[in-house]
Amino acid sequence: MKMKKKVFDTLIKLNGIGPSTALAVCSTLSPDDFAQALISQNIGAFQKVPGIGPKSAKRILVELSDFSLQLLNDEYTNSSMQEASMALESLGFKKESIKKVLSNIQGSDTQTIIKEALKKLS
């Protein structure tokens, strides 16, 4: 519930996004789906929300590109993903590449996540 409020509060601060549109986003996308859509730059996920077209979806992605990092750093995402991300960064991979790869990995421990990410990154 705390995460939905955070998503809502962030959305209503955007230019052109009112409370009704922000509420529609929160009811259509779970906080996890919202974070994944931001990380993977998935315009289609936002276009599924009633009242959001291609321009609004692109604006949300551009203006909230740094918000996805906040979601990743919150308690909502487990520490294994954070550890894996830091490990991959230390190996020289770019943050954007890491975020895209990690959004598609379903590992539970840091070691498994890193192994899967390395396979996809190389």
C-alpha positions, 0 to 999 in steps of 0.5 A, a space after each residue: 500500500 505504501 508503494 502505491 501511494 508513492 507511485 501516485 504521489 510521484 505521478 501527480 507531480 508530473 506536468 499533464 498528469 492529474 489525480 484521475 490519470 495517476 489513479 488509473 495508472 495505480 489501478 492498472 499497474 501494480 507498483 512492481 509492474 510500474 517499476 518494471 515498465 520504467 526500467 525496461 522503458 515499456 511504453 506499451 505498459 503505460 498505453 494500456 492505462 485508460 487516458 494515456 496515449 503515446 505522448 503521455 507514456 513517453 513523457 512519463 518514461 522520460 520524466 521518471 527515469 530516475 524514479 525507477 532507481 528509487 524504487 529499486 533502492 526501496 525495501 520493495 526490491 530485494 537486496 540480492 538484485 541490488 548486490 547483483 547490480 553493483 557487482 555487474 557495475 563493478 565488472 564494467 557493464 553500463 547501468 542501462 544494460 544492467 537494469 534491462 537484463 535484471 528486469 527479466 531475471 527471476 533469481 532468488 540469490 545474488 549468485 544465481 542472478 549474477 550468473 543469469 545476467 552475465 549470460 544475457 549481457 555477453 
